[in-house]
Amino acid sequence: MSLLSASPTLPIGLDDQALQQLAAGLTSQQLVWLSGYLYGRAGAAAPAAAGAPAPAVAEAAAASRLTILFGSQTGNSKKAAGLVAEAARRRGLQPQVRDMNDYPTKDLKTEQLLLVVVSTQGEGDPPIAAEELHQFLLSSRAPKLPDLQYAVLALGDKSYLQFCQTGFEFDQRLAELGGRRLAERLDCDVTFEDETHQWAEQVLSRIIELQPTPAPVTAGAAVAAPVVAAVGAGHAPEVAPLPTAVEYNARNPFGSELLEKIQLNGRGSTKETYHLEFSLADSGLTYEPGDALMVQPRNRPALVQEVLQAARLPEAAPVRLEAEELDLTTALTERLELSVITRDVLERYAAVAPQYPRLREILADTAGLGTYLYGRDVADLLTEFPVELSGQQLAAVLRPLPARAYSIASSLLAHPEEVHLTVGAVRYETYGRAKHGACSGYQADHLSIGDTARVWVDRNEYFKLPQDAATDIIMVGPGTGVAPFRAFVEERAETGATGRNWLLFGNPHFTTDFLYQTEWQQHLKRGTLDRLDVAFSRDQAQKLYVQHRLLEQSRRVYEQLENGAYFYVCGDKSRMAHDVQQALRQIIQQESGHDADYAAEYLRQLKKSRRFLEDVY
């Protein structure tokens, strides 16, 4: 029987038997979805006449619109905003996800429902994408917002003292301008997915409560539900199964075999840098140049023993982490941070050690706290302020052991089913003990060829090659900062990109520290590297750095920027990145013939248009 057979009792020409056949075997959720689907098709085919009142469901949808505004440096805030938007759509809301980088500040005064998702860079700085809105919001030009209801999700890293500072400032200022919180701000550490889901449910439930109750709706309410396969008369539709792909993350890392490990520095170098090649075979993992590989470390056995001795606890003391029962040694080795002390760890330790007023004094001294924490580990803390704790109490004080991010140093096109890293081993001595970077030391000393490391890919959406393959790129990457540029040059060589590739590399000595020297020379010979400038700081009486090489090539740098080149910086944030930006402003001012304000604005526009890109740490 045709679904289009005439029937005077049905407004669209369907007879009752055909509708019963169509609905046979559907669950209630599928019926709701199908009604919404048909309603949407009807709306698309026959839009309401001008001036006609909208259906109740459309009124509810209009009332449910909200803006999700994200400010991201590497893409994590964008990911979190996407998770929130997905949860909102499941509840029938219509979120508009917007990037702070492209958000006109004048739009702020028109917002009524606003969810802000923003990260903090280093010690309290907003991400580049959020700088303009952040500055506007904190200025006297910001409008009053009496009609705004908002909530803030802040992303950060507790190893920095100004943890989630940008999120705090957005939250505080929106309240000062008259906005009303839908929920308290949530500050997330380096892993944020689970907390984002929980925060979204709390905030969205509150938004739903605030929406006007729509009038009763007949079949036709558009609701999100599983996709239903097309069917003919007399056949019950079936739910099309969603593709199931394994997702690797902090809770489900991929066990990757180490295929190769090469020390890149020559004998006598003060540096210790390793090239590591990991297998991605059978994982389904993919990545792009500019992405990072997350590596989950294990703490050094020697450090675990030092912590156990300082705490005077047995190795097999029982510990419960979440729903899992472990012995204390396993928990300290695989699950808890030992090499770094953060403010929150010190606060929790002070709470279980009230006999030490000195701990409260240290925490109260905001200016000196960073100096105290720098270079100290958990064994230092337990030794300096000994206290009787059970294994469970110690575990409750400590921070979960986070994975570390490493810029990927390979192109998947050049090395199928492999991912390469460039890792500098961190070693130093403080407070009478030798210290090691948690993850760099793990890879340098405890990971051998054939061993398996727990890894997953972290997308960096804002450190990518230009979409136009003819665009020139300038890459500044001293030390291990050269890693992503090895990936960039390999990728452009594989794809036949015609844009010129210019690399500026620096390290202490030419003879011992020229990382990937042979590869760069081969790229120069093939033409896949257009220019290479090097700065070996200790090979002459006066120290020479990458920013000095930039200044020497001032005219070339400016001409390429004027012709649309992208400028990339990777490596040390505290000094190198600052010095490179200072040199770039000097170049712009000198070559343009304008003043310092012009140069600063020129650089700001490069950042805003995402032609000046940093991956700094």
C-alpha positions in Angstrom: 0.0 0.0 0.0 1.4 3.4 -0.9 2.3 5.8 1.9 0.7 8.5 -0.3 -2.7 6.9 -0.8 -5.5 9.4 -0.2 -7.5 9.5 3.0 -9.9 12.4 3.9 -9.4 11.9 7.6 -5.6 12.6 7.5 -4.3 16.1 6.7 -1.3 14.9 4.7 -2.9 12.0 2.8 -1.6 9.0 4.9 -4.0 6.3 5.9 -4.0 4.8 9.4 -2.8 1.4 8.4 0.3 2.8 6.6 1.2 4.8 9.7 0.8 1.7 12.0 3.1 -0.2 9.7 5.6 2.6 9.7 5.6 2.7 13.5 5.6 -1.1 14.1 8.5 -2.2 16.2 9.8 1.3 17.1 10.8 2.1 20.6 9.3 5.1 22.3 12.5 7.1 21.8 12.5 6.2 18.1 8.9 7.3 17.7 9.7 10.7 19.3 12.7 11.1 17.0 10.6 10.1 13.9 7.9 12.6 14.8 10.5 15.3 15.1 12.2 14.3 11.9 8.9 14.5 10.0 8.0 17.8 11.6 11.4 19.2 10.5 10.9 17.9 7.0 7.4 19.6 6.9 8.9 22.8 8.2 11.6 22.8 5.5 9.1 22.0 2.7 6.4 24.5 3.8 7.7 27.4 5.8 5.1 29.3 7.9 3.5 32.2 6.2 4.8 35.7 7.1 3.2 36.8 10.4 1.9 33.4 11.3 2.4 32.5 15.0 5.3 30.0 15.5 4.4 26.6 17.0 5.0 26.1 20.7 8.0 23.9 20.1 9.7 26.7 18.1 8.9 29.1 20.9 10.6 26.8 23.4 13.6 26.4 21.1 14.0 30.1 20.6 13.9 30.6 24.4 16.5 27.8 24.8 19.2 29.4 22.6 22.5 30.0 24.4 26.0 31.0 23.5 29.0 28.9 24.3 32.1 31.1 24.1 35.6 29.5 24.2 39.1 30.9 24.4 41.7 28.4 23.5 45.5 28.3 22.9 46.0 24.6 21.9 42.4 23.5 21.4 41.4 22.1 24.8 38.9 24.8 25.5 37.4 24.3 22.1 37.1 20.6 22.8 35.5 21.3 26.2 33.1 23.7 24.5 32.2 21.0 22.0 31.4 18.6 24.8 29.1 21.1 26.5 27.4 21.9 23.1 26.8 18.2 22.5 25.2 17.8 25.9 23.1 20.9 25.3 21.8 19.5 22.0 20.8 16.3 23.6 18.6 18.3 25.9 16.9 20.1 23.0 18.8 23.3 23.3 20.3 25.2 20.4 23.8 26.3 21.4 25.8 28.7 19.3 29.5 27.9 19.8 31.8 30.9 19.2 35.5 31.5 19.3 36.6 34.4 21.4 39.2 35.2 18.7 36.3 36.0 16.3 33.8 37.3 18.8 32.8 41.0 18.4 32.9 42.6 21.8 29.7 44.6 21.1 27.8 41.3 21.0 28.4 40.8 24.8 25.6 43.2 25.8 23.0 41.2 23.8 23.8 37.8 25.5 21.3 36.4 27.9 22.5 32.8 28.3 26.3 32.6 28.2 28.7 29.7 29.0 32.4 30.7 29.0 35.0 28.0 28.5 38.5 29.5 28.8 42.1 28.3 29.5 44.9 30.0 31.3 48.4 30.2 29.8 51.4 29.8 32.1 51.2 32.2 35.1 47.8 33.8 34.7 47.9 34.9 31.0 44.8 34.6 28.8 45.2 32.6 25.6 45.9 34.7 22.5 42.4 34.1 21.2 40.9 35.6 24.4 43.2 38.6 24.8 41.0 41.2 23.1 37.7 40.1 24.9 39.5 39.7 28.2 41.0 43.2 27.9 37.6 44.7 26.9 35.8 42.9 29.7 38.2 44.2 32.4 38.1 47.8 31.0 35.7 50.6 31.8 34.1 50.2 28.4 32.5 46.9 29.3 28.7 47.2 29.4 26.4 46.5 32.3 24.9 43.0 31.9 21.7 42.9 34.1 20.0 40.4 31.8 22.9 37.9 31.6 22.9 34.5 33.2 26.2 32.8 32.8 28.6 30.1 34.0 32.4 29.7 33.6 34.4 26.6 33.0 38.1 27.3 33.5 40.9 25.1 32.2 44.5 25.2 33.6 47.4 23.4 35.1 47.9 23.1 38.9 51.6 23.1 38.5 51.3 26.9 37.9 50.5 29.1 40.8 48.1 31.3 38.9 45.9 28.2 38.3 42.8 29.1 36.1 43.4 32.8 36.7 41.8 33.8 33.4 38.6 31.8 34.1 38.5 33.4 37.6 38.8 36.9 36.0 36.0 36.3 33.5 33.8 34.9 36.2 34.4 37.7 38.7 34.0 40.5 36.1 30.8 39.1 34.6 29.3 39.1 38.1 30.6 42.7 38.7 28.8 43.8 35.5 25.5 42.4 36.8 25.5 38.9 35.4 23.9 36.1 37.5 25.7 32.8 37.9 23.9 29.7 36.7 26.5 27.7 38.7 29.7 28.2 40.5 32.9 28.3 38.3 34.6 25.0 37.9 38.4 25.0 37.7 39.8 22.0 35.8 43.3 20.6 35.9 45.1 19.1 32.9 42.5 16.4 32.5 39.1 18.0 32.0 36.8 15.7 30.1 35.0 14.0 33.0 34.6 17.2 35.0 33.4 19.0 31.9 30.6 16.5 31.5 29.5 16.9 35.1 29.6 20.7 34.9 27.6 20.7 31.7 24.9 18.5 33.3 24.6 20.8 36.3 24.5 24.0 34.2 22.2 22.7 31.5 19.8 21.4 34.1 19.6 24.8 35.6 19.0 26.4 32.2 16.2 23.9 31.5 14.6 24.9 34.8 14.7 28.5 33.8 13.0 28.0 30.4 9.3 28.8 30.0 7.2 25.7 29.9 6.0 25.2 26.3 2.3 24.5 25.5 1.5 20.8 24.9 2.9 19.7 21.5 1.5 17.0 19.3 3.7 14.7 17.2 6.4 16.8 15.6 8.7 18.0 18.4 12.2 17.9 17.0 14.3 16.0 19.4 17.8 14.5 19.1 17.8 10.7 18.9 19.5 7.8 17.1 19.4 8.0 13.3 16.6 5.9 11.8 17.2 4.1 8.5 14.8 4.8 5.6 12.1 2.2 5.2 9.4 1.2 2.8 5.7 0.4 3.6 5.3 -2.7 5.8 8.8 -2.7 7.3 9.7 -1.5 10.7 12.7 1.0 10.7 15.9 -0.1 12.3 18.3 2.1 14.2 21.5 2.6 12.2 24.4 1.5 14.4 26.9 4.3 15.1 30.4 3.4 14.2 32.4 2.3 17.2 36.0 3.6 17.3 38.3 3.1 20.1 39.1 6.4 21.8 42.5 6.6 23.5 42.8 9.0 26.3 44.0 9.3 30.0 41.5 6.6 31.1 42.3 4.4 28.1 45.8 4.9 26.8 47.3 3.0 23.9 50.2 0.6 24.7 52.8 1.7 22.2 56.0 -0.2 21.6 59.2 1.7 21.5 60.9 0.9 18.2 63.9 3.1 18.3 65.8 5.3 20.8 68.8 7.4 19.8 70.7 10.0 21.9 71.1 13.0 19.6 73.9 14.8 21.5 77.6 14.1 21.0 80.0 13.0 23.7 80.8 15.8 26.1 77.6 17.7 25.6 75.9 19.4 28.6 72.6 18.4 27.0 70.9 14.9 26.9 68.4 14.7 24.1 66.7 11.6 22.8 65.0 10.7 19.5 62.3 8.1 20.2 60.1 6.2 17.7 56.9 4.6 18.9 54.7 2.2 17.0 51.0 3.0 16.3 50.4 -0.3 14.5 46.8 -1.6 14.9 45.8 1.4 17.0 43.9 3.5 14.5 45.6 6.6 16.0 46.3 9.4 13.6 47.8 12.8 14.0 48.8 15.9 12.1 52.0 18.0 12.4 51.6 20.3 15.3 49.8 17.8 17.5 51.3 16.5 20.7 51.7 13.0 22.0 50.7 12.5 25.7 53.0 10.1 27.5 51.9 8.7 30.9 55.0 8.3 33.0 55.9 6.0 35.9 57.7 7.5 38.8 61.3 6.4 39.3 61.7 3.4 41.7 64.4 5.3 43.6 62.0 8.3 44.2 59.2 6.0 45.3 61.5 4.4 47.9 62.5 7.9 49.1 58.9 8.8 49.6 58.1 5.6 51.4 61.1 6.1 53.7 60.3 9.7 54.4 56.7 8.8 55.2 57.7 5.8 57.2 55.2 3.6 55.5 55.3 0.0 54.3 55.5 -0.8 50.6 52.4 -3.0 50.7 50.2 -0.5 52.7 46.7 -0.8 51.2 45.4 2.2 49.2 42.0 2.8 47.5 42.1 5.2 44.5 38.6 5.7 43.1 37.1 2.2 43.0 40.5 0.4 42.8 42.4 -1.3 45.6 46.2 -1.0 45.2 49.3 -1.4 47.3 51.0 1.9 48.2 54.1 1.2 46.0 52.0 0.7 42.9 50.0 3.8 43.7 53.1 5.9 44.1 54.7 4.5 41.0 51.9 4.7 38.6 49.1 6.9 39.9 50.4 9.8 42.1 52.6 12.8 41.3 55.8 12.7 43.3 58.3 14.9 41.4 56.4 18.2 41.7 54.6 19.9 44.6 51.7 22.2 43.7 49.8 24.7 45.8 46.8 22.3 46.3 49.1 19.5 47.5 50.7 21.9 50.1 47.3 23.0 51.2 46.1 19.5 51.8 49.3 18.6 53.6 49.0 21.7 55.8 45.5 20.5 56.8 46.8 17.1 58.0 49.9 18.6 59.7 48.5 21.4 61.8 51.5 21.2 64.2 53.5 23.1 61.6 52.4 26.8 61.4 55.3 27.3 59.0 53.3 25.6 56.3 50.4 28.1 56.7 53.0 30.9 56.6 54.4 29.6 53.3 50.9 29.3 51.8 50.0 32.8 52.9 53.2 34.3 51.3 51.8 34.5 47.7 55.0 36.2 46.4 57.3 33.6 47.9 55.3 30.5 47.4 56.7 29.8 43.9 60.2 30.1 45.2 59.4 27.6 47.9 57.8 25.1 45.6 60.4 25.3 42.9 62.7 22.2 42.8 61.0 20.5 45.8 59.4 17.1 45.5 57.2 15.0 47.8 60.1 13.4 49.6 61.5 16.9 50.4 58.1 17.9 51.9 57.8 14.7 54.0 61.3 15.1 55.3 61.0 18.8 56.1 57.7 18.4 57.9 57.4 14.8 59.1 53.9 13.7 60.2 52.3 10.3 60.8 50.0 9.4 58.0 48.4 6.2 56.7 49.0 5.2 53.1 45.4 6.3 52.4 46.0 9.7 53.9 49.1 10.2 51.9 47.4 9.3 48.7 44.6 11.7 49.5 47.1 14.5 49.9 48.9 13.9 46.6 47.9 15.0 43.1 47.1 12.4 40.4 50.1 11.7 38.2 49.4 13.6 34.9 50.7 12.7 31.5 53.2 15.0 29.8 52.7 16.4 26.4 55.5 16.2 23.8 55.4 18.0 20.4 55.3 15.3 17.7 58.5 15.3 15.7 57.3 13.3 12.6 54.8 13.3 9.7 52.5 10.3 9.5 52.9 10.5 5.7 56.6 10.0 6.0 56.4 7.4 8.8 53.2 5.4 8.5 52.0 3.8 11.8 54.8 5.6 13.8 55.1 8.7 16.0 58.4 10.3 16.8 59.4 12.4 19.8 62.4 14.6 20.7 62.9 14.5 24.5 65.4 16.4 26.6 66.2 14.6 29.8 65.6 16.9 32.8 68.2 16.4 35.6 69.2 18.7 38.4 70.1 18.7 42.1 68.3 20.6 44.9 68.1 20.3 48.7 70.9 17.7 48.7 69.2 15.3 46.3 69.3 14.5 42.6 66.1 15.2 40.8 64.7 14.1 37.5 61.9 15.1 35.2 59.1 12.7 35.8 58.4 11.8 32.2 61.7 12.8 30.5 63.6 10.7 33.1 61.1 7.8 32.6 61.8 7.8 28.8 65.5 8.4 29.1 66.3 5.9 31.9 63.5 3.3 32.2 62.1 2.9 28.7 64.0 0.5 26.4 63.4 -0.7 22.8 60.6 -3.2 22.9 59.0 -1.7 26.0 55.5 -0.4 26.0 54.5 3.2 26.9 51.0 4.4 27.6 50.2 7.2 25.1 47.5 9.0 23.2 47.3 11.9 20.8 46.4 15.4 21.9 45.2 17.6 19.0 46.6 21.1 18.9 44.2 22.9 16.6 46.1 26.2 16.7 49.7 25.1 15.8 49.1 23.8 12.3 50.6 24.3 8.8 48.9 26.9 6.5 46.0 25.5 4.5 47.5 27.1 1.4 50.6 24.9 0.5 52.1 27.9 -1.3 52.5 29.9 1.9 56.0 30.5 3.3 56.7 29.5 6.9 59.3 30.8 9.3 60.1 28.3 12.1 62.0 29.3 15.3 62.9 26.2 17.3 65.9 26.1 19.5 66.8 22.9 21.4 63.9 20.4 21.6 61.7 23.1 20.2 62.8 21.9 16.8 60.6 18.8 17.2 57.4 20.0 15.5 59.4 21.6 12.7 60.9 18.3 11.8 57.2 17.2 11.3 56.3 20.3 9.4 59.2 19.9 6.9 58.6 16.2 6.4 54.9 16.8 5.8 55.5 19.6 3.3 58.1 17.4 1.5 55.6 14.5 1.3 52.8 16.7 0.0 54.9 18.7 -2.4 54.0 22.1 -0.8 55.6 24.9 -2.8 55.8 27.4 0.1 59.3 28.1 1.3 60.4 26.6 4.6 62.9 28.6 6.7 64.2 27.1 10.0 66.1 28.9 12.7 67.7 26.5 15.2 69.9 27.1 18.3 71.7 25.1 20.9 75.0 25.4 22.9 77.5 23.8 20.6 77.7 22.9 16.9 79.8 19.8 17.3 77.6 18.1 20.0 74.2 19.7 19.9 73.1 20.1 16.2 70.0 18.0 16.5 69.0 16.2 13.2 71.9 17.9 11.4 72.1 15.3 8.6 68.4 15.5 8.0 68.4 19.3 7.6 71.3 19.1 5.2 69.4 16.6 3.1 66.3 18.8 3.1 68.5 21.8 2.0 69.9 19.7 -0.8 66.5 18.6 -2.0 65.0 22.1 -1.7 62.4 21.0 0.9 64.2 23.4 3.3 64.7 26.8 1.7 66.9 28.3 4.4 68.6 27.2 7.7 70.0 29.7 10.2 71.7 28.3 13.3 72.9 29.9 16.5 75.3 28.0 18.7 75.4 30.1 21.8 78.6 28.9 23.4 80.8 28.6 20.3 82.1 32.1 20.5 83.0 34.6 23.3 79.7 36.5 23.0 76.5 34.4 23.3 74.5 34.1 20.1 70.8 33.1 20.1 68.0 32.6 17.5 66.7 36.1 18.1 70.1 37.5 17.0 69.8 35.5 13.8 66.3 37.0 13.2 67.7 40.5 13.6 70.5 39.8 11.2 67.8 38.8 8.6 65.5 41.7 9.4 64.6 42.6 5.8 64.0 39.0 4.8 61.7 38.4 7.8 59.6 41.5 7.2 59.3 40.9 3.5 58.0 37.3 4.1 55.5 38.5 6.7 54.3 41.2 4.3 53.8 38.5 1.7 51.7 36.3 4.0 54.2 34.1 5.7 53.3 32.2 8.9 55.7 32.6 11.9 56.1 29.7 14.4 57.9 29.6 17.7 58.4 26.4 19.8 60.4 25.9 23.0 61.2 27.8 26.2 58.4 30.2 27.2 60.1 32.1 30.0 63.0 33.6 28.1 63.3 32.5 24.5 59.8 33.1 23.4 59.8 36.6 25.0 63.1 37.5 23.3 61.9 36.3 19.9 58.8 38.5 20.2 60.8 41.4 21.2 63.1 40.9 18.2 60.2 40.6 15.9 58.7 43.9 17.1 62.1 45.5 16.6 62.2 44.1 13.0 58.7 45.3 12.2 59.4 48.8 13.6 62.7 49.1 11.8 61.6 47.8 8.4 58.2 49.5 8.3 59.5 52.8 9.3 56.8 53.2 11.9 56.9 53.5 15.7 56.8 50.9 18.5 53.0 51.1 18.8 52.6 50.2 15.2 54.9 47.2 15.6 53.0 46.0 18.7 49.7 46.3 16.8 51.2 44.5 13.7 52.3 41.6 15.9 48.9 41.6 17.6 47.2 41.3 14.3 49.5 38.4 13.3 48.4 36.6 16.4 44.8 37.3 15.9 44.9 36.1 12.3 46.8 33.0 13.5 49.8 33.7 11.4 52.0 34.0 14.5 51.8 30.7 16.4 53.5 29.5 19.5 54.0 26.1 21.1 55.9 27.1 24.2 56.4 25.6 27.6 
